[in-house]
Amino acid sequence: MENTPPKETAKDTFLHLLSAAMIYLSVIGFITLWWQIINFLVPDTLNPQGVGSWTYNTLIRGASILVVAFPVHVLISRIIGKDLRGYPQKRESQVRKWLWYITLFISALTVIVDLMVLIFNYLKGDLTSQFFLKSAVILVTAAALFGYYLWDLKKREAVSGKPKKIAIIAAVLIAISVIYGFSLFGSPASQRNLRFDEQRASDLQQIQYSVANYWQQKQKLPASLTELGVLGYYGNITDPETGMPYEYTVKGELSFELCAAFKTEFKQKEATSRNGFSAPATTGVVTVPQNWAHAAGRACFESTIDPAFFKNQAVPDKAGNMVVPVPIGK
């Protein structure tokens, strides 16, 4: 008598749910990875954001998802495939069919919505190269997923070498994508240097703001950065990596210089990936070089306060009330 197991067991449900979850995560990771590669290769000239550590963080998030989720999906699929070869009747499992049809629905819906958005942006005149490429990644990925699972649901043979071939092709494509992504953005060590440099730039911007606030209240520049503590500045005045104090030099009645040692270069065209831009219209301080652009190594930024900007500008007093400082000697 043939040993026929139940059509659906708790183990079957677990395996199919886990397999579906891993393929969804793999698709999300793949799209995330390629979107960041496209951000790097084809910047959006209408909405430039530069390439900073946030881009790299998103890339490694996608890569991390891929290198874990896809191998787990392949492993679970092999277990399911072996079980189906032994018990072909399990191909009619309702759990399996529901999950795969849900996958088909999501894939089809993604393709349809993606095409709608493409047409909308084309008619609107916003079909940039970056947007087109990102839409293409979604379209191709969703279409490939739809095609594979539609074939899997329709096939009747118990043994087929097609899933193995597809898994090998997908694994090679994922490996190439991850390696290519890291080749564009640099090694983890170089990204660590970039993060330190971004922290240095942020520290200098905060110090600049505090020095300007000090001048606004006392009508003079502080002799050293330690004097900023008088006004309650508790920001970082030392290098985050070495612990050495940032260089601060008074250059004139309204100008001062801040220096730090950077590990990487930060070009002017990349400036939009950092916050705290310095311009007379927004901060009352002019900084050279603009937008904190710098080469690798020691870099200095000379800032000049614009008194006209701070005229009638209110600041908080010790009690927290907003008052307009009266210049010393008047």
C-alpha positions as protocol buffer text, in pm:
chain_id: "A"
residue {
  index: 1
  type: MET
  ca { x: 0 y: 0 z: 0 }
}
residue {
  index: 2
  type: GLU
  ca { x: 138 y: 341 z: -94 }
}
residue {
  index: 3
  type: ASN
  ca { x: 236 y: 562 z: 198 }
}
residue {
  index: 4
  type: THR
  ca { x: 47 y: 881 z: 127 }
}
residue {
  index: 5
  type: PRO
  ca { x: 120 y: 1168 z: 368 }
}
residue {
  index: 6
  type: PRO
  ca { x: -136 y: 1438 z: 447 }
}
residue {
  index: 7
  type: LYS
  ca { x: -175 y: 1692 z: 171 }
}
residue {
  index: 8
  type: GLU
  ca { x: -88 y: 1975 z: 403 }
}
residue {
  index: 9
  type: THR
  ca { x: 116 y: 1964 z: 724 }
}
residue {
  index: 10
  type: ALA
  ca { x: 252 y: 2226 z: 961 }
}
residue {
  index: 11
  type: LYS
  ca { x: 597 y: 2161 z: 813 }
}
residue {
  index: 12
  type: ASP
  ca { x: 470 y: 2227 z: 459 }
}
residue {
  index: 13
  type: THR
  ca { x: 310 y: 2553 z: 568 }
}
residue {
  index: 14
  type: PHE
  ca { x: 628 y: 2664 z: 744 }
}
residue {
  index: 15
  type: LEU
  ca { x: 850 y: 2584 z: 445 }
}
residue {
  index: 16
  type: HIS
  ca { x: 626 y: 2755 z: 190 }
}
residue {
  index: 17
  type: LEU
  ca { x: 578 y: 3065 z: 407 }
}
residue {
  index: 18
  type: LEU
  ca { x: 952 y: 3092 z: 469 }
}
residue {
  index: 19
  type: SER
  ca { x: 1030 y: 3041 z: 100 }
}
residue {
  index: 20
  type: ALA
  ca { x: 783 y: 3314 z: -1 }
}
residue {
  index: 21
  type: ALA
  ca { x: 915 y: 3554 z: 263 }
}
residue {
  index: 22
  type: MET
  ca { x: 1274 y: 3501 z: 148 }
}
residue {
  index: 23
  type: ILE
  ca { x: 1193 y: 3561 z: -219 }
}
residue {
  index: 24
  type: TYR
  ca { x: 1011 y: 3884 z: -129 }
}
residue {
  index: 25
  type: LEU
  ca { x: 1311 y: 3999 z: 77 }
}
residue {
  index: 26
  type: SER
  ca { x: 1547 y: 3902 z: -205 }
}
residue {
  index: 27
  type: VAL
  ca { x: 1351 y: 4111 z: -454 }
}
residue {
  index: 28
  type: ILE
  ca { x: 1345 y: 4409 z: -216 }
}
residue {
  index: 29
  type: GLY
  ca { x: 1719 y: 4376 z: -154 }
}
residue {
  index: 30
  type: PHE
  ca { x: 1796 y: 4347 z: -527 }
}
residue {
  index: 31
  type: ILE
  ca { x: 1590 y: 4654 z: -618 }
}
residue {
  index: 32
  type: THR
  ca { x: 1736 y: 4854 z: -328 }
}
residue {
  index: 33
  type: LEU
  ca { x: 2090 y: 4763 z: -431 }
}
residue {
  index: 34
  type: TRP
  ca { x: 2041 y: 4862 z: -794 }
}
residue {
  index: 35
  type: TRP
  ca { x: 1861 y: 5183 z: -709 }
}
residue {
  index: 36
  type: GLN
  ca { x: 2165 y: 5301 z: -517 }
}
residue {
  index: 37
  type: ILE
  ca { x: 2396 y: 5196 z: -801 }
}
residue {
  index: 38
  type: ILE
  ca { x: 2179 y: 5403 z: -1036 }
}
residue {
  index: 39
  type: ASN
  ca { x: 2191 y: 5697 z: -792 }
}
residue {
  index: 40
  type: PHE
  ca { x: 2569 y: 5681 z: -813 }
}
residue {
  index: 41
  type: LEU
  ca { x: 2599 y: 5633 z: -1191 }
}
residue {
  index: 42
  type: VAL
  ca { x: 2315 y: 5861 z: -1307 }
}
residue {
  index: 43
  type: PRO
  ca { x: 2256 y: 6155 z: -1067 }
}
residue {
  index: 44
  type: ASP
  ca { x: 1922 y: 6330 z: -1105 }
}
residue {
  index: 45
  type: THR
  ca { x: 2003 y: 6679 z: -1235 }
}
residue {
  index: 46
  type: LEU
  ca { x: 1653 y: 6802 z: -1144 }
}
residue {
  index: 47
  type: ASN
  ca { x: 1684 y: 6694 z: -783 }
}
residue {
  index: 48
  type: PRO
  ca { x: 2054 y: 6650 z: -699 }
}
residue {
  index: 49
  type: GLN
  ca { x: 2122 y: 6490 z: -363 }
}
residue {
  index: 50
  type: GLY
  ca { x: 2480 y: 6381 z: -404 }
}
residue {
  index: 51
  type: VAL
  ca { x: 2626 y: 6055 z: -282 }
}
residue {
  index: 52
  type: GLY
  ca { x: 2698 y: 6040 z: 88 }
}
residue {
  index: 53
  type: SER
  ca { x: 2712 y: 5779 z: 363 }
}
residue {
  index: 54
  type: TRP
  ca { x: 2330 y: 5751 z: 354 }
}
residue {
  index: 55
  type: THR
  ca { x: 2356 y: 5615 z: -2 }
}
residue {
  index: 56
  type: TYR
  ca { x: 2619 y: 5363 z: 103 }
}
residue {
  index: 57
  type: ASN
  ca { x: 2412 y: 5261 z: 407 }
}
residue {
  index: 58
  type: THR
  ca { x: 2114 y: 5192 z: 183 }
}
residue {
  index: 59
  type: LEU
  ca { x: 2333 y: 4995 z: -58 }
}
residue {
  index: 60
  type: ILE
  ca { x: 2479 y: 4772 z: 214 }
}
residue {
  index: 61
  type: ARG
  ca { x: 2129 y: 4725 z: 356 }
}
residue {
  index: 62
  type: GLY
  ca { x: 2015 y: 4589 z: 20 }
}
residue {
  index: 63
  type: ALA
  ca { x: 2329 y: 4378 z: -19 }
}
residue {
  index: 64
  type: SER
  ca { x: 2293 y: 4237 z: 335 }
}
residue {
  index: 65
  type: ILE
  ca { x: 1935 y: 4135 z: 267 }
}
residue {
  index: 66
  type: LEU
  ca { x: 2035 y: 3970 z: -59 }
}
residue {
  index: 67
  type: VAL
  ca { x: 2332 y: 3767 z: 66 }
}
residue {
  index: 68
  type: VAL
  ca { x: 2121 y: 3617 z: 345 }
}
residue {
  index: 69
  type: ALA
  ca { x: 1768 y: 3594 z: 205 }
}
residue {
  index: 70
  type: PHE
  ca { x: 1847 y: 3447 z: -138 }
}
residue {
  index: 71
  type: PRO
  ca { x: 2064 y: 3153 z: -15 }
}
residue {
  index: 72
  type: VAL
  ca { x: 1798 y: 3072 z: 245 }
}
residue {
  index: 73
  type: HIS
  ca { x: 1533 y: 3078 z: -29 }
}
residue {
  index: 74
  type: VAL
  ca { x: 1741 y: 2843 z: -245 }
}
residue {
  index: 75
  type: LEU
  ca { x: 1796 y: 2606 z: 49 }
}
residue {
  index: 76
  type: ILE
  ca { x: 1426 y: 2597 z: 141 }
}
residue {
  index: 77
  type: SER
  ca { x: 1331 y: 2552 z: -226 }
}
residue {
  index: 78
  type: ARG
  ca { x: 1562 y: 2250 z: -249 }
}
residue {
  index: 79
  type: ILE
  ca { x: 1396 y: 2097 z: 56 }
}
residue {
  index: 80
  type: ILE
  ca { x: 1051 y: 2161 z: -89 }
}
residue {
  index: 81
  type: GLY
  ca { x: 1158 y: 2028 z: -431 }
}
residue {
  index: 82
  type: LYS
  ca { x: 1292 y: 1707 z: -277 }
}
residue {
  index: 83
  type: ASP
  ca { x: 966 y: 1659 z: -90 }
}
residue {
  index: 84
  type: LEU
  ca { x: 762 y: 1720 z: -406 }
}
residue {
  index: 85
  type: ARG
  ca { x: 965 y: 1462 z: -599 }
}
residue {
  index: 86
  type: GLY
  ca { x: 883 y: 1205 z: -331 }
}
residue {
  index: 87
  type: TYR
  ca { x: 518 y: 1305 z: -298 }
}
residue {
  index: 88
  type: PRO
  ca { x: 401 y: 1472 z: -625 }
}
residue {
  index: 89
  type: GLN
  ca { x: 49 y: 1511 z: -484 }
}
residue {
  index: 90
  type: LYS
  ca { x: 180 y: 1785 z: -257 }
}
residue {
  index: 91
  type: ARG
  ca { x: 201 y: 2012 z: -560 }
}
residue {
  index: 92
  type: GLU
  ca { x: -174 y: 2057 z: -511 }
}
residue {
  index: 93
  type: SER
  ca { x: -120 y: 2198 z: -160 }
}
residue {
  index: 94
  type: GLN
  ca { x: -357 y: 2487 z: -105 }
}
residue {
  index: 95
  type: VAL
  ca { x: -100 y: 2675 z: 102 }
}
residue {
  index: 96
  type: ARG
  ca { x: 152 y: 2652 z: -180 }
}
residue {
  index: 97
  type: LYS
  ca { x: -100 y: 2760 z: -443 }
}
residue {
  index: 98
  type: TRP
  ca { x: -228 y: 3052 z: -237 }
}
residue {
  index: 99
  type: LEU
  ca { x: 121 y: 3184 z: -172 }
}
residue {
  index: 100
  type: TRP
  ca { x: 229 y: 3150 z: -533 }
}
residue {
  index: 101
  type: TYR
  ca { x: -89 y: 3314 z: -665 }
}
residue {
  index: 102
  type: ILE
  ca { x: -43 y: 3598 z: -418 }
}
residue {
  index: 103
  type: THR
  ca { x: 311 y: 3632 z: -553 }
}
residue {
  index: 104
  type: LEU
  ca { x: 173 y: 3642 z: -906 }
}
residue {
  index: 105
  type: PHE
  ca { x: -81 y: 3906 z: -803 }
}
residue {
  index: 106
  type: ILE
  ca { x: 184 y: 4127 z: -640 }
}
residue {
  index: 107
  type: SER
  ca { x: 417 y: 4087 z: -940 }
}
residue {
  index: 108
  type: ALA
  ca { x: 144 y: 4165 z: -1192 }
}
residue {
  index: 109
  type: LEU
  ca { x: 24 y: 4464 z: -991 }
}
residue {
  index: 110
  type: THR
  ca { x: 380 y: 4595 z: -964 }
}
residue {
  index: 111
  type: VAL
  ca { x: 430 y: 4572 z: -1341 }
}
residue {
  index: 112
  type: ILE
  ca { x: 99 y: 4745 z: -1412 }
}
residue {
  index: 113
  type: VAL
  ca { x: 159 y: 5028 z: -1162 }
}
residue {
  index: 114
  type: ASP
  ca { x: 516 y: 5070 z: -1285 }
}
residue {
  index: 115
  type: LEU
  ca { x: 394 y: 5110 z: -1643 }
}
residue {
  index: 116
  type: MET
  ca { x: 132 y: 5362 z: -1530 }
}
residue {
  index: 117
  type: VAL
  ca { x: 392 y: 5567 z: -1348 }
}
residue {
  index: 118
  type: LEU
  ca { x: 624 y: 5554 z: -1648 }
}
residue {
  index: 119
  type: ILE
  ca { x: 353 y: 5682 z: -1880 }
}
residue {
  index: 120
  type: PHE
  ca { x: 249 y: 5951 z: -1630 }
}
residue {
  index: 121
  type: ASN
  ca { x: 604 y: 6081 z: -1589 }
}
residue {
  index: 122
  type: TYR
  ca { x: 662 y: 6069 z: -1963 }
}
residue {
  index: 123
  type: LEU
  ca { x: 355 y: 6282 z: -2030 }
}
residue {
  index: 124
  type: LYS
  ca { x: 455 y: 6512 z: -1744 }
}
residue {
  index: 125
  type: GLY
  ca { x: 802 y: 6558 z: -1891 }
}
residue {
  index: 126
  type: ASP
  ca { x: 982 y: 6416 z: -1584 }
}
residue {
  index: 127
  type: LEU
  ca { x: 1110 y: 6095 z: -1740 }
}
residue {
  index: 128
  type: THR
  ca { x: 1474 y: 6138 z: -1639 }
}
residue {
  index: 129
  type: SER
  ca { x: 1738 y: 5874 z: -1708 }
}
residue {
  index: 130
  type: GLN
  ca { x: 1755 y: 5790 z: -1339 }
}
residue {
  index: 131
  type: PHE
  ca { x: 1379 y: 5743 z: -1308 }
}
residue {
  index: 132
  type: PHE
  ca { x: 1364 y: 5536 z: -1627 }
}
residue {
  index: 133
  type: LEU
  ca { x: 1640 y: 5303 z: -1510 }
}
residue {
  index: 134
  type: LYS
  ca { x: 1486 y: 5257 z: -1167 }
}
residue {
  index: 135
  type: SER
  ca { x: 1151 y: 5179 z: -1323 }
}
residue {
  index: 136
  type: ALA
  ca { x: 1321 y: 4932 z: -1557 }
}
residue {
  index: 137
  type: VAL
  ca { x: 1475 y: 4750 z: -1259 }
}
residue {
  index: 138
  type: ILE
  ca { x: 1134 y: 4713 z: -1098 }
}
residue {
  index: 139
  type: LEU
  ca { x: 968 y: 4612 z: -1426 }
}
residue {
  index: 140
  type: VAL
  ca { x: 1224 y: 4347 z: -1520 }
}
residue {
  index: 141
  type: THR
  ca { x: 1243 y: 4202 z: -1167 }
}
residue {
  index: 142
  type: ALA
  ca { x: 865 y: 4181 z: -1125 }
}
residue {
  index: 143
  type: ALA
  ca { x: 817 y: 4037 z: -1476 }
}
residue {
  index: 144
  type: ALA
  ca { x: 1084 y: 3772 z: -1415 }
}
residue {
  index: 145
  type: LEU
  ca { x: 923 y: 3675 z: -1084 }
}
residue {
  index: 146
  type: PHE
  ca { x: 579 y: 3657 z: -1246 }
}
residue {
  index: 147
  type: GLY
  ca { x: 705 y: 3444 z: -1534 }
}
residue {
  index: 148
  type: TYR
  ca { x: 886 y: 3196 z: -1311 }
}
residue {
  index: 149
  type: TYR
  ca { x: 601 y: 3134 z: -1067 }
}
residue {
  index: 150
  type: LEU
  ca { x: 344 y: 3114 z: -1345 }
}
residue {
  index: 151
  type: TRP
  ca { x: 557 y: 2842 z: -1506 }
}
residue {
  index: 152
  type: ASP
  ca { x: 601 y: 2667 z: -1170 }
}
residue {
  index: 153
  type: LEU
  ca { x: 227 y: 2656 z: -1109 }
}
residue {
  index: 154
  type: LYS
  ca { x: 154 y: 2520 z: -1457 }
}
residue {
  index: 155
  type: LYS
  ca { x: 424 y: 2255 z: -1480 }
}
residue {
  index: 156
  type: ARG
  ca { x: 323 y: 1898 z: -1410 }
}
residue {
  index: 157
  type: GLU
  ca { x: 653 y: 1708 z: -1427 }
}
residue {
  index: 158
  type: ALA
  ca { x: 795 y: 1609 z: -1088 }
}
residue {
  index: 159
  type: VAL
  ca { x: 1157 y: 1654 z: -1192 }
}
residue {
  index: 160
  type: SER
  ca { x: 1292 y: 1954 z: -1384 }
}
residue {
  index: 161
  type: GLY
  ca { x: 1638 y: 2103 z: -1414 }
}
residue {
  index: 162
  type: LYS
  ca { x: 1503 y: 2452 z: -1489 }
}
residue {
  index: 163
  type: PRO
  ca { x: 1479 y: 2574 z: -1125 }
}
residue {
  index: 164
  type: LYS
  ca { x: 1843 y: 2478 z: -1065 }
}
residue {
  index: 165
  type: LYS
  ca { x: 1959 y: 2664 z: -1377 }
}
residue {
  index: 166
  type: ILE
  ca { x: 1755 y: 2971 z: -1280 }
}
residue {
  index: 167
  type: ALA
  ca { x: 1895 y: 2961 z: -925 }
}
residue {
  index: 168
  type: ILE
  ca { x: 2252 y: 2952 z: -1063 }
}
residue {
  index: 169
  type: ILE
  ca { x: 2185 y: 3243 z: -1301 }
}
residue {
  index: 170
  type: ALA
  ca { x: 2020 y: 3443 z: -1021 }
}
residue {
  index: 171
  type: ALA
  ca { x: 2309 y: 3371 z: -783 }
}
residue {
  index: 172
  type: VAL
  ca { x: 2566 y: 3486 z: -1041 }
}
residue {
  index: 173
  type: LEU
  ca { x: 2365 y: 3801 z: -1113 }
}
residue {
  index: 174
  type: ILE
  ca { x: 2335 y: 3880 z: -741 }
}
residue {
  index: 175
  type: ALA
  ca { x: 2706 y: 3821 z: -681 }
}
residue {
  index: 176
  type: ILE
  ca { x: 2799 y: 4050 z: -975 }
}
residue {
  index: 177
  type: SER
  ca { x: 2557 y: 4317 z: -850 }
}
residue {
  index: 178
  type: VAL
  ca { x: 2694 y: 4314 z: -495 }
}
residue {
  index: 179
  type: ILE
  ca { x: 3058 y: 4318 z: -608 }
}
residue {
  index: 180
  type: TYR
  ca { x: 2990 y: 4595 z: -859 }
}
residue {
  index: 181
  type: GLY
  ca { x: 2807 y: 4802 z: -600 }
}
residue {
  index: 182
  type: PHE
  ca { x: 3094 y: 4783 z: -355 }
}
residue {
  index: 183
  type: SER
  ca { x: 3345 y: 4858 z: -631 }
}
residue {
  index: 184
  type: LEU
  ca { x: 3163 y: 5187 z: -694 }
}
residue {
  index: 185
  type: PHE
  ca { x: 3126 y: 5296 z: -335 }
}
residue {
  index: 186
  type: GLY
  ca { x: 3454 y: 5169 z: -196 }
}
residue {
  index: 187
  type: SER
  ca { x: 3550 y: 4931 z: 81 }
}
residue {
  index: 188
  type: PRO
  ca { x: 3398 y: 4937 z: 432 }
}
residue {
  index: 189
  type: ALA
  ca { x: 3723 y: 5098 z: 555 }
}
residue {
  index: 190
  type: SER
  ca { x: 3692 y: 5385 z: 306 }
}
residue {
  index: 191
  type: GLN
  ca { x: 3330 y: 5433 z: 403 }
}
residue {
  index: 192
  type: ARG
  ca { x: 3430 y: 5448 z: 769 }
}
residue {
  index: 193
  type: ASN
  ca { x: 3670 y: 5729 z: 679 }
}
residue {
  index: 194
  type: LEU
  ca { x: 3387 y: 5904 z: 495 }
}
residue {
  index: 195
  type: ARG
  ca { x: 3164 y: 5881 z: 801 }
}
residue {
  index: 196
  type: PHE
  ca { x: 3436 y: 6028 z: 1020 }
}
residue {
  index: 197
  type: ASP
  ca { x: 3480 y: 6312 z: 770 }
}
residue {
  index: 198
  type: GLU
  ca { x: 3108 y: 6382 z: 762 }
}
residue {
  index: 199
  type: GLN
  ca { x: 3113 y: 6400 z: 1142 }
}
residue {
  index: 200
  type: ARG
  ca { x: 3408 y: 6640 z: 1128 }
}
residue {
  index: 201
  type: ALA
  ca { x: 3226 y: 6862 z: 880 }
}
residue {
  index: 202
  type: SER
  ca { x: 2913 y: 6855 z: 1096 }
}
residue {
  index: 203
  type: ASP
  ca { x: 3117 y: 6946 z: 1405 }
}
residue {
  index: 204
  type: LEU
  ca { x: 3278 y: 7242 z: 1229 }
}
residue {
  index: 205
  type: GLN
  ca { x: 2940 y: 7365 z: 1109 }
}
residue {
  index: 206
  type: GLN
  ca { x: 2802 y: 7348 z: 1462 }
}
residue {
  index: 207
  type: ILE
  ca { x: 3106 y: 7528 z: 1596 }
}
residue {
  index: 208
  type: GLN
  ca { x: 3068 y: 7797 z: 1331 }
}
residue {
  index: 209
  type: TYR
  ca { x: 2706 y: 7849 z: 1429 }
}
residue {
  index: 210
  type: SER
  ca { x: 2801 y: 7874 z: 1797 }
}
residue {
  index: 211
  type: VAL
  ca { x: 3083 y: 8121 z: 1727 }
}
residue {
  index: 212
  type: ALA
  ca { x: 2839 y: 8339 z: 1531 }
}
residue {
  index: 213
  type: ASN
  ca { x: 2591 y: 8316 z: 1818 }
}
residue {
  index: 214
  type: TYR
  ca { x: 2867 y: 8412 z: 2063 }
}
residue {
  index: 215
  type: TRP
  ca { x: 2954 y: 8718 z: 1851 }
}
residue {
  index: 216
  type: GLN
  ca { x: 2586 y: 8811 z: 1824 }
}
residue {
  index: 217
  type: GLN
  ca { x: 2547 y: 8821 z: 2201 }
}
residue {
  index: 218
  type: LYS
  ca { x: 2887 y: 8964 z: 2301 }
}
residue {
  index: 219
  type: GLN
  ca { x: 2983 y: 9158 z: 1987 }
}
residue {
  index: 220
  type: LYS
  ca { x: 3322 y: 8988 z: 1981 }
}
residue {
  index: 221
  type: LEU
  ca { x: 3467 y: 8652 z: 1879 }
}
residue {
  index: 222
  type: PRO
  ca { x: 3567 y: 8399 z: 2144 }
}
residue {
  index: 223
  type: ALA
  ca { x: 3941 y: 8373 z: 2205 }
}
residue {
  index: 224
  type: SER
  ca { x: 3915 y: 7993 z: 2210 }
}
residue {
  index: 225
  type: LEU
  ca { x: 3651 y: 7727 z: 2158 }
}
residue {
  index: 226
  type: THR
  ca { x: 3632 y: 7657 z: 2529 }
}
residue {
  index: 227
  type: GLU
  ca { x: 3469 y: 7999 z: 2576 }
}
residue {
  index: 228
  type: LEU
  ca { x: 3165 y: 7871 z: 2386 }
}
residue {
  index: 229
  type: GLY
  ca { x: 3068 y: 7684 z: 2701 }
}
residue {
  index: 230
  type: VAL
  ca { x: 2974 y: 8018 z: 2859 }
}
residue {
  index: 231
  type: LEU
  ca { x: 2669 y: 8026 z: 2631 }
}
residue {
  index: 232
  type: GLY
  ca { x: 2586 y: 7663 z: 2696 }
}
residue {
  index: 233
  type: TYR
  ca { x: 2751 y: 7503 z: 2390 }
}
residue {
  index: 234
  type: TYR
  ca { x: 2802 y: 7135 z: 2461 }
}
residue {
  index: 235
  type: GLY
  ca { x: 2886 y: 7024 z: 2108 }
}
residue {
  index: 236
  type: ASN
  ca { x: 3196 y: 6837 z: 2002 }
}
residue {
  index: 237
  type: ILE
  ca { x: 3512 y: 7052 z: 1972 }
}
residue {
  index: 238
  type: THR
  ca { x: 3748 y: 6756 z: 1926 }
}
residue {
  index: 239
  type: ASP
  ca { x: 3815 y: 6521 z: 1635 }
}
residue {
  index: 240
  type: PRO
  ca { x: 3588 y: 6212 z: 1666 }
}
residue {
  index: 241
  type: GLU
  ca { x: 3869 y: 5975 z: 1569 }
}
residue {
  index: 242
  type: THR
  ca { x: 4183 y: 6121 z: 1725 }
}
residue {
  index: 243
  type: GLY
  ca { x: 4033 y: 6317 z: 2012 }
}
residue {
  index: 244
  type: MET
  ca { x: 4251 y: 6618 z: 1926 }
}
residue {
  index: 245
  type: PRO
  ca { x: 4086 y: 6963 z: 1946 }
}
residue {
  index: 246
  type: TYR
  ca { x: 3982 y: 7127 z: 1621 }
}
residue {
  index: 247
  type: GLU
  ca { x: 4198 y: 7424 z: 1523 }
}
residue {
  index: 248
  type: TYR
  ca { x: 4039 y: 7763 z: 1582 }
}
residue {
  index: 249
  type: THR
  ca { x: 4209 y: 8091 z: 1494 }
}
residue {
  index: 250
  type: VAL
  ca { x: 4074 y: 8446 z: 1514 }
}
residue {
  index: 251
  type: LYS
  ca { x: 4167 y: 8621 z: 1188 }
}
residue {
  index: 252
  type: GLY
  ca { x: 4003 y: 8960 z: 1247 }
}
residue {
  index: 253
  type: GLU
  ca { x: 3718 y: 9134 z: 1425 }
}
residue {
  index: 254
  type: LEU
  ca { x: 3461 y: 8948 z: 1217 }
}
residue {
  index: 255
  type: SER
  ca { x: 3655 y: 8653 z: 1074 }
}
residue {
  index: 256
  type: PHE
  ca { x: 3783 y: 8327 z: 1213 }
}
residue {
  index: 257
  type: GLU
  ca { x: 3927 y: 8002 z: 1080 }
}
residue {
  index: 258
  type: LEU
  ca { x: 3842 y: 7640 z: 1161 }
}
residue {
  index: 259
  type: CYS
  ca { x: 4071 y: 7354 z: 1057 }
}
residue {
  index: 260
  type: ALA
  ca { x: 4050 y: 6975 z: 1068 }
}
residue {
  index: 261
  type: ALA
  ca { x: 4234 y: 6676 z: 923 }
}
residue {
  index: 262
  type: PHE
  ca { x: 4016 y: 6487 z: 672 }
}
residue {
  index: 263
  type: LYS
  ca { x: 4070 y: 6139 z: 532 }
}
residue {
  index: 264
  type: THR
  ca { x: 3872 y: 6180 z: 208 }
}
residue {
  index: 265
  type: GLU
  ca { x: 3801 y: 6445 z: -53 }
}
residue {
  index: 266
  type: PHE
  ca { x: 3469 y: 6628 z: -61 }
}
residue {
  index: 267
  type: LYS
  ca { x: 3408 y: 6813 z: -388 }
}
residue {
  index: 268
  type: GLN
  ca { x: 3192 y: 7117 z: -446 }
}
residue {
  index: 269
  type: LYS
  ca { x: 2947 y: 6925 z: -669 }
}
residue {
  index: 270
  type: GLU
  ca { x: 2886 y: 6678 z: -384 }
}
residue {
  index: 271
  type: ALA
  ca { x: 2801 y: 6949 z: -136 }
}
residue {
  index: 272
  type: THR
  ca { x: 2428 y: 6883 z: -140 }
}
residue {
  index: 273
  type: SER
  ca { x: 2480 y: 6552 z: 43 }
}
residue {
  index: 274
  type: ARG
  ca { x: 2577 y: 6740 z: 361 }
}
residue {
  index: 275
  type: ASN
  ca { x: 2369 y: 6969 z: 573 }
}
residue {
  index: 276
  type: GLY
  ca { x: 2449 y: 7307 z: 719 }
}
residue {
  index: 277
  type: PHE
  ca { x: 2544 y: 7510 z: 411 }
}
residue {
  index: 278
  type: SER
  ca { x: 2695 y: 7845 z: 488 }
}
residue {
  index: 279
  type: ALA
  ca { x: 2563 y: 8150 z: 301 }
}
residue {
  index: 280
  type: PRO
  ca { x: 2492 y: 8508 z: 409 }
}
residue {
  index: 281
  type: ALA
  ca { x: 2124 y: 8482 z: 318 }
}
residue {
  index: 282
  type: THR
  ca { x: 2065 y: 8183 z: 547 }
}
residue {
  index: 283
  type: THR
  ca { x: 2324 y: 8185 z: 828 }
}
residue {
  index: 284
  type: GLY
  ca { x: 2483 y: 8528 z: 833 }
}
residue {
  index: 285
  type: VAL
  ca { x: 2829 y: 8375 z: 787 }
}
residue {
  index: 286
  type: VAL
  ca { x: 3026 y: 8342 z: 463 }
}
residue {
  index: 287
  type: THR
  ca { x: 3255 y: 8039 z: 454 }
}
residue {
  index: 288
  type: VAL
  ca { x: 3544 y: 7975 z: 215 }
}
residue {
  index: 289
  type: PRO
  ca { x: 3556 y: 7718 z: 60 }
}
residue {
  index: 290
  type: GLN
  ca { x: 3180 y: 7719 z: 11 }
}
residue {
  index: 291
  type: ASN
  ca { x: 2973 y: 7427 z: 134 }
}
residue {
  index: 292
  type: TRP
  ca { x: 3272 y: 7290 z: 327 }
}
residue {
  index: 293
  type: ALA
  ca { x: 3436 y: 7136 z: 20 }
}
residue {
  index: 294
  type: HIS
  ca { x: 3784 y: 7002 z: 99 }
}
residue {
  index: 295
  type: ALA
  ca { x: 4065 y: 6778 z: -19 }
}
residue {
  index: 296
  type: ALA
  ca { x: 4205 y: 6485 z: 177 }
}
residue {
  index: 297
  type: GLY
  ca { x: 4439 y: 6605 z: 452 }
}
residue {
  index: 298
  type: ARG
  ca { x: 4439 y: 6920 z: 662 }
}
residue {
  index: 299
  type: ALA
  ca { x: 4174 y: 7165 z: 544 }
}
residue {
  index: 300
  type: CYS
  ca { x: 4084 y: 7509 z: 677 }
}
residue {
  index: 301
  type: PHE
  ca { x: 3765 y: 7711 z: 642 }
}
residue {
  index: 302
  type: GLU
  ca { x: 3769 y: 8085 z: 692 }
}
residue {
  index: 303
  type: SER
  ca { x: 3436 y: 8228 z: 801 }
}
residue {
  index: 304
  type: THR
  ca { x: 3333 y: 8592 z: 802 }
}
residue {
  index: 305
  type: ILE
  ca { x: 3036 y: 8721 z: 998 }
}
residue {
  index: 306
  type: ASP
  ca { x: 2793 y: 8954 z: 822 }
}
residue {
  index: 307
  type: PRO
  ca { x: 2686 y: 9210 z: 1088 }
}
residue {
  index: 308
  type: ALA
  ca { x: 2393 y: 9331 z: 876 }
}
residue {
  index: 309
  type: PHE
  ca { x: 2238 y: 8986 z: 890 }
}
residue {
  index: 310
  type: PHE
  ca { x: 2235 y: 8982 z: 1271 }
}
residue {
  index: 311
  type: LYS
  ca { x: 2097 y: 9333 z: 1307 }
}
residue {
  index: 312
  type: ASN
  ca { x: 1769 y: 9311 z: 1502 }
}
residue {
  index: 313
  type: GLN
  ca { x: 1804 y: 8931 z: 1524 }
}
residue {
  index: 314
  type: ALA
  ca { x: 1668 y: 8806 z: 1855 }
}
residue {
  index: 315
  type: VAL
  ca { x: 1859 y: 8552 z: 2068 }
}
residue {
  index: 316
  type: PRO
  ca { x: 1764 y: 8368 z: 2388 }
}
residue {
  index: 317
  type: ASP
  ca { x: 1887 y: 8518 z: 2716 }
}
residue {
  index: 318
  type: LYS
  ca { x: 1978 y: 8321 z: 3030 }
}
residue {
  index: 319
  type: ALA
  ca { x: 1611 y: 8299 z: 3125 }
}
residue {
  index: 320
  type: GLY
  ca { x: 1519 y: 8167 z: 2782 }
}
residue {
  index: 321
  type: ASN
  ca { x: 1350 y: 8487 z: 2667 }
}
residue {
  index: 322
  type: MET
  ca { x: 1412 y: 8607 z: 2313 }
}
residue {
  index: 323
  type: VAL
  ca { x: 1582 y: 8949 z: 2318 }
}
residue {
  index: 324
  type: VAL
  ca { x: 1778 y: 9165 z: 2072 }
}
residue {
  index: 325
  type: PRO
  ca { x: 2136 y: 9211 z: 2202 }
}
residue {
  index: 326
  type: VAL
  ca { x: 2258 y: 9566 z: 2257 }
}
residue {
  index: 327
  type: PRO
  ca { x: 2607 y: 9617 z: 2115 }
}
residue {
  index: 328
  type: ILE
  ca { x: 2878 y: 9664 z: 2377 }
}
residue {
  index: 329
  type: GLY
  ca { x: 2964 y: 10028 z: 2436 }
}
residue {
  index: 330
  type: LYS
  ca { x: 2628 y: 10161 z: 2321 }
}
